[in-house]
Amino acid sequence: MLKIRLQRVGRKNDSSFRVVLTDSKNSAKSGKFKEILGSYNLKSGEVLFKADRIKHWISNGAQTSATIHNFLIHQKVIDGKKKNALSKKSPTKARKELKKA
């Protein structure tokens, strides 16, 4: 299955990300991707997408990660509700503290 996800690039403490199309079995760090679909610079907050190519791949069955899905909705590339992008494995600290009390 094809997946549209973020791939971290940049130096230590200066992160920026590529939006890439890759097979879901490949790790994000492997560098094996089919196409670069955009970029996200964390420091400047600049988000660039190739909207036509993203729509093409989504129409061909590619899935998006939760973060990319939320970015695409915010940039009005696609329509829909935002997804929860937080980790499902561990609860947040506030919930842990509430359970202790």
A tleap script that builds the chain and sets N, CA, C and O, in Angstrom:
source leaprc.protein.ff14SB
mol = sequence {
  NMET LEU LYS ILE ARG LEU GLN ARG VAL GLY
  ARG LYS ASN ASP SER SER PHE ARG VAL VAL
  LEU THR ASP SER LYS ASN SER ALA LYS SER
  GLY LYS PHE LYS GLU ILE LEU GLY SER TYR
  ASN LEU LYS SER GLY GLU VAL LEU PHE LYS
  ALA ASP ARG ILE LYS HIE TRP ILE SER ASN
  GLY ALA GLN THR SER ALA THR ILE HIE ASN
  PHE LEU ILE HIE GLN LYS VAL ILE ASP GLY
  LYS LYS LYS ASN ALA LEU SER LYS LYS SER
  PRO THR LYS ALA ARG LYS GLU LEU LYS LYS
  CALA
}
set mol.1.N position { 0.840 -1.174 0.000 }
set mol.1.CA position { 0.000 0.000 0.000 }
set mol.1.C position { 0.885 1.238 0.000 }
set mol.1.O position { 1.870 1.306 0.736 }
set mol.2.N position { 0.538 2.200 -0.814 }
set mol.2.CA position { 1.287 3.449 -0.880 }
set mol.2.C position { 0.828 4.390 0.220 }
set mol.2.O position { -0.354 4.438 0.561 }
set mol.3.N position { 1.773 5.135 0.768 }
set mol.3.CA position { 1.471 6.031 1.873 }
set mol.3.C position { 2.154 7.376 1.620 }
set mol.3.O position { 3.288 7.431 1.144 }
set mol.4.N position { 1.447 8.450 1.946 }
set mol.4.CA position { 2.018 9.795 1.873 }
set mol.4.C position { 2.361 10.187 3.292 }
set mol.4.O position { 1.483 10.273 4.150 }
set mol.5.N position { 3.648 10.429 3.543 }
set mol.5.CA position { 4.107 10.692 4.904 }
set mol.5.C position { 5.257 11.682 4.923 }
set mol.5.O position { 5.777 12.072 3.877 }
set mol.6.N position { 5.648 12.085 6.128 }
set mol.6.CA position { 6.771 13.011 6.307 }
set mol.6.C position { 8.076 12.230 6.412 }
set mol.6.O position { 8.118 11.147 6.996 }
set mol.7.N position { 9.138 12.789 5.840 }
set mol.7.CA position { 10.483 12.233 5.977 }
set mol.7.C position { 11.376 13.353 6.495 }
set mol.7.O position { 11.460 14.414 5.878 }
set mol.8.N position { 12.038 13.125 7.619 }
set mol.8.CA position { 12.849 14.172 8.230 }
set mol.8.C position { 14.142 14.350 7.459 }
set mol.8.O position { 14.842 13.385 7.154 }
set mol.9.N position { 14.442 15.593 7.152 }
set mol.9.CA position { 15.717 15.962 6.531 }
set mol.9.C position { 16.240 17.161 7.294 }
set mol.9.O position { 15.521 17.732 8.113 }
set mol.10.N position { 17.452 17.544 7.046 }
set mol.10.CA position { 18.006 18.706 7.734 }
set mol.10.C position { 19.010 18.280 8.789 }
set mol.10.O position { 19.220 17.094 9.043 }
set mol.11.N position { 19.614 19.277 9.388 }
set mol.11.CA position { 20.657 19.030 10.369 }
set mol.11.C position { 20.080 18.797 11.757 }
set mol.11.O position { 18.878 18.934 11.984 }
set mol.12.N position { 20.955 18.448 12.664 }
set mol.12.CA position { 20.595 18.297 14.062 }
set mol.12.C position { 20.098 19.642 14.598 }
set mol.12.O position { 20.724 20.674 14.357 }
set mol.13.N position { 18.996 19.635 15.309 }
set mol.13.CA position { 18.352 20.823 15.886 }
set mol.13.C position { 17.865 21.825 14.833 }
set mol.13.O position { 17.537 22.960 15.177 }
set mol.14.N position { 17.814 21.432 13.582 }
set mol.14.CA position { 17.299 22.290 12.512 }
set mol.14.C position { 16.462 21.417 11.578 }
set mol.14.O position { 16.830 21.191 10.426 }
set mol.15.N position { 15.350 20.938 12.085 }
set mol.15.CA position { 14.592 19.952 11.337 }
set mol.15.C position { 13.709 20.587 10.273 }
set mol.15.O position { 13.121 21.651 10.468 }
set mol.16.N position { 13.638 19.911 9.167 }
set mol.16.CA position { 12.680 20.213 8.118 }
set mol.16.C position { 12.264 18.853 7.554 }
set mol.16.O position { 12.956 17.853 7.741 }
set mol.17.N position { 11.140 18.834 6.873 }
set mol.17.CA position { 10.576 17.568 6.439 }
set mol.17.C position { 10.223 17.612 4.972 }
set mol.17.O position { 9.887 18.665 4.430 }
set mol.18.N position { 10.302 16.444 4.324 }
set mol.18.CA position { 9.807 16.251 2.975 }
set mol.18.C position { 8.486 15.510 3.078 }
set mol.18.O position { 8.297 14.688 3.975 }
set mol.19.N position { 7.589 15.795 2.180 }
set mol.19.CA position { 6.371 15.011 2.044 }
set mol.19.C position { 6.634 14.056 0.893 }
set mol.19.O position { 6.818 14.483 -0.247 }
set mol.20.N position { 6.652 12.742 1.195 }
set mol.20.CA position { 7.027 11.758 0.183 }
set mol.20.C position { 5.942 10.698 0.023 }
set mol.20.O position { 5.153 10.439 0.932 }
set mol.21.N position { 5.929 10.097 -1.158 }
set mol.21.CA position { 5.083 8.952 -1.443 }
set mol.21.C position { 5.974 7.724 -1.361 }
set mol.21.O position { 6.971 7.628 -2.077 }
set mol.22.N position { 5.620 6.787 -0.491 }
set mol.22.CA position { 6.445 5.607 -0.302 }
set mol.22.C position { 5.576 4.396 -0.034 }
set mol.22.O position { 4.386 4.527 0.252 }
set mol.23.N position { 6.161 3.233 -0.125 }
set mol.23.CA position { 5.458 2.015 0.257 }
set mol.23.C position { 5.334 1.996 1.773 }
set mol.23.O position { 6.264 2.406 2.468 }
set mol.24.N position { 4.221 1.535 2.296 }
set mol.24.CA position { 3.995 1.579 3.741 }
set mol.24.C position { 4.961 0.680 4.496 }
set mol.24.O position { 5.156 0.863 5.698 }
set mol.25.N position { 5.572 -0.290 3.817 }
set mol.25.CA position { 6.516 -1.199 4.484 }
set mol.25.C position { 7.894 -0.578 4.670 }
set mol.25.O position { 8.668 -1.034 5.512 }
set mol.26.N position { 8.212 0.460 3.893 }
set mol.26.CA position { 9.495 1.144 4.030 }
set mol.26.C position { 9.459 2.070 5.242 }
set mol.26.O position { 8.437 2.692 5.532 }
set mol.27.N position { 10.580 2.151 5.941 }
set mol.27.CA position { 10.637 3.098 7.048 }
set mol.27.C position { 10.821 4.499 6.483 }
set mol.27.O position { 11.232 4.670 5.336 }
set mol.28.N position { 10.515 5.492 7.295 }
set mol.28.CA position { 10.625 6.874 6.834 }
set mol.28.C position { 12.077 7.263 6.607 }
set mol.28.O position { 12.357 8.120 5.769 }
set mol.29.N position { 12.999 6.657 7.327 }
set mol.29.CA position { 14.410 7.019 7.217 }
set mol.29.C position { 15.150 6.275 6.108 }
set mol.29.O position { 16.299 6.604 5.815 }
set mol.30.N position { 14.516 5.282 5.488 }
set mol.30.CA position { 15.218 4.435 4.529 }
set mol.30.C position { 15.652 5.185 3.273 }
set mol.30.O position { 16.638 4.803 2.642 }
set mol.31.N position { 14.940 6.239 2.900 }
set mol.31.CA position { 15.288 6.972 1.694 }
set mol.31.C position { 14.693 6.369 0.442 }
set mol.31.O position { 14.914 6.878 -0.657 }
set mol.32.N position { 13.930 5.274 0.592 }
set mol.32.CA position { 13.293 4.632 -0.560 }
set mol.32.C position { 11.901 5.225 -0.716 }
set mol.32.O position { 10.972 4.840 -0.005 }
set mol.33.N position { 11.760 6.146 -1.630 }
set mol.33.CA position { 10.459 6.737 -1.888 }
set mol.33.C position { 10.259 6.868 -3.385 }
set mol.33.O position { 11.224 6.873 -4.149 }
set mol.34.N position { 9.016 6.973 -3.802 }
set mol.34.CA position { 8.692 7.034 -5.219 }
set mol.34.C position { 8.672 8.458 -5.756 }
set mol.34.O position { 9.074 8.704 -6.893 }
set mol.35.N position { 8.196 9.412 -4.923 }
set mol.35.CA position { 8.063 10.781 -5.405 }
set mol.35.C position { 8.053 11.753 -4.230 }
set mol.35.O position { 7.504 11.454 -3.169 }
set mol.36.N position { 8.661 12.914 -4.428 }
set mol.36.CA position { 8.597 13.994 -3.437 }
set mol.36.C position { 7.377 14.844 -3.775 }
set mol.36.O position { 7.240 15.339 -4.894 }
set mol.37.N position { 6.491 15.004 -2.788 }
set mol.37.CA position { 5.228 15.706 -3.017 }
set mol.37.C position { 5.149 17.051 -2.326 }
set mol.37.O position { 4.134 17.738 -2.439 }
set mol.38.N position { 6.201 17.449 -1.609 }
set mol.38.CA position { 6.169 18.743 -0.945 }
set mol.38.C position { 7.212 18.826 0.147 }
set mol.38.O position { 8.083 17.964 0.264 }
set mol.39.N position { 7.112 19.885 0.953 }
set mol.39.CA position { 8.053 20.081 2.047 }
set mol.39.C position { 7.388 20.853 3.173 }
set mol.39.O position { 6.371 21.522 2.982 }
set mol.40.N position { 7.996 20.742 4.363 }
set mol.40.CA position { 7.512 21.442 5.552 }
set mol.40.C position { 8.725 21.884 6.349 }
set mol.40.O position { 9.503 21.054 6.819 }
set mol.41.N position { 8.886 23.202 6.502 }
set mol.41.CA position { 9.990 23.755 7.277 }
set mol.41.C position { 9.451 24.110 8.653 }
set mol.41.O position { 8.593 24.982 8.787 }
set mol.42.N position { 9.953 23.435 9.665 }
set mol.42.CA position { 9.434 23.590 11.016 }
set mol.42.C position { 9.735 24.960 11.599 }
set mol.42.O position { 8.879 25.547 12.260 }
set mol.43.N position { 10.935 25.481 11.367 }
set mol.43.CA position { 11.311 26.779 11.949 }
set mol.43.C position { 10.488 27.931 11.392 }
set mol.43.O position { 9.991 28.763 12.151 }
set mol.44.N position { 10.340 27.985 10.078 }
set mol.44.CA position { 9.606 29.092 9.471 }
set mol.44.C position { 8.115 28.808 9.367 }
set mol.44.O position { 7.327 29.720 9.117 }
set mol.45.N position { 7.719 27.555 9.556 }
set mol.45.CA position { 6.313 27.193 9.443 }
set mol.45.C position { 5.821 27.132 8.009 }
set mol.45.O position { 4.614 27.105 7.765 }
set mol.46.N position { 6.747 27.108 7.058 }
set mol.46.CA position { 6.404 27.111 5.637 }
set mol.46.C position { 6.012 25.700 5.183 }
set mol.46.O position { 6.772 24.749 5.366 }
set mol.47.N position { 4.835 25.578 4.598 }
set mol.47.CA position { 4.333 24.298 4.111 }
set mol.47.C position { 4.077 24.422 2.616 }
set mol.47.O position { 3.283 25.262 2.193 }
set mol.48.N position { 4.737 23.598 1.817 }
set mol.48.CA position { 4.566 23.602 0.364 }
set mol.48.C position { 4.111 22.219 -0.094 }
set mol.48.O position { 4.733 21.213 0.247 }
set mol.49.N position { 3.032 22.170 -0.864 }
set mol.49.CA position { 2.524 20.905 -1.387 }
set mol.49.C position { 2.355 20.994 -2.890 }
set mol.49.O position { 2.051 22.058 -3.430 }
set mol.50.N position { 2.553 19.869 -3.564 }
set mol.50.CA position { 2.187 19.741 -4.972 }
set mol.50.C position { 0.766 19.162 -4.970 }
set mol.50.O position { 0.573 17.948 -5.036 }
set mol.51.N position { -0.211 20.052 -4.892 }
set mol.51.CA position { -1.605 19.649 -4.671 }
set mol.51.C position { -2.121 18.727 -5.768 }
set mol.51.O position { -2.836 17.767 -5.480 }
set mol.52.N position { -1.771 19.004 -7.023 }
set mol.52.CA position { -2.281 18.169 -8.110 }
set mol.52.C position { -1.745 16.745 -8.021 }
set mol.52.O position { -2.483 15.790 -8.264 }
set mol.53.N position { -0.470 16.594 -7.677 }
set mol.53.CA position { 0.127 15.251 -7.553 }
set mol.53.C position { -0.426 14.516 -6.334 }
set mol.53.O position { -0.629 13.303 -6.390 }
set mol.54.N position { -0.672 15.228 -5.234 }
set mol.54.CA position { -1.232 14.592 -4.038 }
set mol.54.C position { -2.644 14.097 -4.331 }
set mol.54.O position { -2.996 12.980 -3.952 }
set mol.55.N position { -3.455 14.912 -4.997 }
set mol.55.CA position { -4.812 14.494 -5.357 }
set mol.55.C position { -4.778 13.293 -6.302 }
set mol.55.O position { -5.607 12.389 -6.197 }
set mol.56.N position { -3.818 13.292 -7.221 }
set mol.56.CA position { -3.670 12.171 -8.156 }
set mol.56.C position { -3.395 10.876 -7.403 }
set mol.56.O position { -4.038 9.860 -7.667 }
set mol.57.N position { -2.446 10.901 -6.465 }
set mol.57.CA position { -2.081 9.682 -5.743 }
set mol.57.C position { -3.179 9.243 -4.778 }
set mol.57.O position { -3.386 8.044 -4.590 }
set mol.58.N position { -3.880 10.185 -4.168 }
set mol.58.CA position { -4.995 9.807 -3.284 }
set mol.58.C position { -6.109 9.156 -4.098 }
set mol.58.O position { -6.731 8.196 -3.643 }
set mol.59.N position { -6.362 9.672 -5.297 }
set mol.59.CA position { -7.391 9.071 -6.153 }
set mol.59.C position { -6.974 7.684 -6.633 }
set mol.59.O position { -7.827 6.865 -6.975 }
set mol.60.N position { -5.667 7.412 -6.661 }
set mol.60.CA position { -5.168 6.092 -7.054 }
set mol.60.C position { -5.017 5.150 -5.860 }
set mol.60.O position { -4.492 4.047 -6.010 }
set mol.61.N position { -5.469 5.570 -4.680 }
set mol.61.CA position { -5.502 4.655 -3.541 }
set mol.61.C position { -4.437 4.876 -2.485 }
set mol.61.O position { -4.357 4.090 -1.542 }
set mol.62.N position { -3.620 5.903 -2.597 }
set mol.62.CA position { -2.600 6.155 -1.578 }
set mol.62.C position { -3.261 6.675 -0.302 }
set mol.62.O position { -4.207 7.460 -0.363 }
set mol.63.N position { -2.766 6.240 0.838 }
set mol.63.CA position { -3.264 6.682 2.140 }
set mol.63.C position { -2.342 7.770 2.679 }
set mol.63.O position { -1.159 7.808 2.341 }
set mol.64.N position { -2.881 8.654 3.516 }
set mol.64.CA position { -2.066 9.702 4.126 }
set mol.64.C position { -1.869 9.392 5.600 }
set mol.64.O position { -2.720 8.765 6.230 }
set mol.65.N position { -0.742 9.834 6.146 }
set mol.65.CA position { -0.556 9.732 7.584 }
set mol.65.C position { -1.467 10.764 8.239 }
set mol.65.O position { -1.963 11.667 7.565 }
set mol.66.N position { -1.692 10.640 9.539 }
set mol.66.CA position { -2.609 11.543 10.238 }
set mol.66.C position { -2.118 12.990 10.167 }
set mol.66.O position { -2.918 13.906 9.978 }
set mol.67.N position { -0.827 13.195 10.315 }
set mol.67.CA position { -0.272 14.552 10.290 }
set mol.67.C position { -0.427 15.178 8.909 }
set mol.67.O position { -0.834 16.334 8.790 }
set mol.68.N position { -0.107 14.426 7.881 }
set mol.68.CA position { -0.249 14.931 6.514 }
set mol.68.C position { -1.715 15.192 6.201 }
set mol.68.O position { -2.041 16.185 5.550 }
set mol.69.N position { -2.597 14.318 6.653 }
set mol.69.CA position { -4.042 14.513 6.440 }
set mol.69.C position { -4.483 15.847 7.043 }
set mol.69.O position { -5.228 16.598 6.413 }
set mol.70.N position { -4.026 16.141 8.260 }
set mol.70.CA position { -4.384 17.396 8.925 }
set mol.70.C position { -3.796 18.604 8.200 }
set mol.70.O position { -4.461 19.634 8.090 }
set mol.71.N position { -2.562 18.499 7.705 }
set mol.71.CA position { -1.952 19.578 6.926 }
set mol.71.C position { -2.750 19.845 5.653 }
set mol.71.O position { -2.987 20.999 5.294 }
set mol.72.N position { -3.165 18.777 4.972 }
set mol.72.CA position { -3.896 18.926 3.718 }
set mol.72.C position { -5.257 19.580 3.946 }
set mol.72.O position { -5.710 20.374 3.122 }
set mol.73.N position { -5.901 19.254 5.045 }
set mol.73.CA position { -7.178 19.894 5.370 }
set mol.73.C position { -6.957 21.366 5.707 }
set mol.73.O position { -7.730 22.224 5.279 }
set mol.74.N position { -5.911 21.660 6.468 }
set mol.74.CA position { -5.610 23.046 6.839 }
set mol.74.C position { -5.290 23.896 5.606 }
set mol.74.O position { -5.691 25.058 5.535 }
set mol.75.N position { -4.577 23.330 4.644 }
set mol.75.CA position { -4.219 24.034 3.410 }
set mol.75.C position { -5.341 24.001 2.374 }
set mol.75.O position { -5.206 24.573 1.292 }
set mol.76.N position { -6.463 23.325 2.706 }
set mol.76.CA position { -7.643 23.216 1.838 }
set mol.76.C position { -7.344 22.484 0.524 }
set mol.76.O position { -7.923 22.794 -0.517 }
set mol.77.N position { -6.433 21.510 0.595 }
set mol.77.CA position { -6.166 20.665 -0.564 }
set mol.77.C position { -7.250 19.592 -0.649 }
set mol.77.O position { -7.716 19.262 -1.740 }
set mol.78.N position { -7.656 19.040 0.518 }
set mol.78.CA position { -8.738 18.062 0.574 }
set mol.78.C position { -9.764 18.534 1.605 }
set mol.78.O position { -9.484 19.413 2.419 }
set mol.79.N position { -10.946 17.941 1.556 }
set mol.79.CA position { -12.002 18.256 2.515 }
set mol.79.C position { -12.157 17.099 3.495 }
set mol.79.O position { -11.848 15.953 3.169 }
set mol.80.N position { -12.634 17.406 4.691 }
set mol.80.CA position { -12.897 16.376 5.682 }
set mol.80.C position { -12.594 16.868 7.071 }
set mol.80.O position { -12.272 18.037 7.282 }
set mol.81.N position { -12.704 15.945 8.030 }
set mol.81.CA position { -12.398 16.263 9.423 }
set mol.81.C position { -10.947 15.923 9.710 }
set mol.81.O position { -10.363 15.049 9.069 }
set mol.82.N position { -10.373 16.618 10.675 }
set mol.82.CA position { -9.010 16.325 11.086 }
set mol.82.C position { -8.979 15.044 11.911 }
set mol.82.O position { -9.954 14.690 12.574 }
set mol.83.N position { -7.829 14.351 11.857 }
set mol.83.CA position { -7.629 13.115 12.613 }
set mol.83.C position { -6.787 13.403 13.848 }
set mol.83.O position { -6.046 14.386 13.886 }
set mol.84.N position { -6.901 12.551 14.847 }
set mol.84.CA position { -6.053 12.651 16.027 }
set mol.84.C position { -4.681 12.087 15.672 }
set mol.84.O position { -4.564 10.900 15.368 }
set mol.85.N position { -3.648 12.916 15.707 }
set mol.85.CA position { -2.309 12.502 15.306 }
set mol.85.C position { -1.444 12.111 16.499 }
set mol.85.O position { -0.273 11.777 16.323 }
set mol.86.N position { -1.996 12.146 17.707 }
set mol.86.CA position { -1.225 11.779 18.884 }
set mol.86.C position { -1.051 10.268 18.970 }
set mol.86.O position { -1.835 9.512 18.395 }
set mol.87.N position { -0.033 9.839 19.681 }
set mol.87.CA position { 0.248 8.422 19.835 }
set mol.87.C position { -0.886 7.722 20.575 }
set mol.87.O position { -1.406 8.247 21.560 }
set mol.88.N position { -1.264 6.557 20.110 }
set mol.88.CA position { -2.324 5.790 20.754 }
set mol.88.C position { -1.759 4.838 21.807 }
set mol.88.O position { -2.514 4.249 22.580 }
set mol.89.N position { -0.428 4.684 21.841 }
set mol.89.CA position { 0.192 3.721 22.732 }
set mol.89.C position { 0.201 4.170 24.181 }
set mol.89.O position { -0.099 3.377 25.073 }
set mol.90.N position { 0.537 5.423 24.430 }
set mol.90.CA position { 0.619 5.872 25.818 }
set mol.90.C position { -0.266 7.094 26.022 }
set mol.90.O position { -0.292 7.987 25.174 }
set mol.91.N position { -0.989 7.145 27.133 }
set mol.91.CA position { -1.839 8.314 27.392 }
set mol.91.C position { -0.991 9.537 27.710 }
set mol.91.O position { 0.174 9.411 28.085 }
set mol.92.N position { -1.571 10.708 27.560 }
set mol.92.CA position { -0.839 11.935 27.837 }
set mol.92.C position { -0.622 12.095 29.335 }
set mol.92.O position { -1.278 11.428 30.135 }
set mol.93.N position { 0.290 12.972 29.713 }
set mol.93.CA position { 0.632 13.157 31.125 }
set mol.93.C position { -0.553 13.641 31.948 }
set mol.93.O position { -0.714 13.232 33.098 }
set mol.94.N position { -1.375 14.497 31.380 }
set mol.94.CA position { -2.517 15.049 32.124 }
set mol.94.C position { -3.474 13.938 32.529 }
set mol.94.O position { -4.026 13.971 33.629 }
set mol.95.N position { -3.677 12.960 31.661 }
set mol.95.CA position { -4.581 11.854 31.990 }
set mol.95.C position { -3.975 10.967 33.067 }
set mol.95.O position { -4.692 10.467 33.934 }
set mol.96.N position { -2.648 10.767 33.020 }
set mol.96.CA position { -2.002 9.960 34.052 }
set mol.96.C position { -2.166 10.610 35.410 }
set mol.96.O position { -2.442 9.931 36.399 }
set mol.97.N position { -1.997 11.930 35.464 }
set mol.97.CA position { -2.117 12.658 36.727 }
set mol.97.C position { -3.546 12.627 37.242 }
set mol.97.O position { -3.765 12.548 38.451 }
set mol.98.N position { -4.518 12.689 36.346 }
set mol.98.CA position { -5.923 12.632 36.766 }
set mol.98.C position { -6.273 11.267 37.336 }
set mol.98.O position { -7.051 11.170 38.285 }
set mol.99.N position { -5.706 10.217 36.766 }
set mol.99.CA position { -5.990 8.871 37.266 }
set mol.99.C position { -5.389 8.644 38.648 }
set mol.99.O position { -5.960 7.919 39.463 }
set mol.100.N position { -4.228 9.269 38.919 }
set mol.100.CA position { -3.585 9.114 40.228 }
set mol.100.C position { -4.386 9.799 41.318 }
set mol.100.O position { -4.421 9.320 42.452 }
set mol.101.N position { -5.022 10.897 40.999 }
set mol.101.CA position { -5.757 11.683 42.000 }
set mol.101.C position { -7.064 11.069 42.415 }
set mol.101.O position { -7.774 11.632 43.249 }
savepdb mol mol.pdb
quit
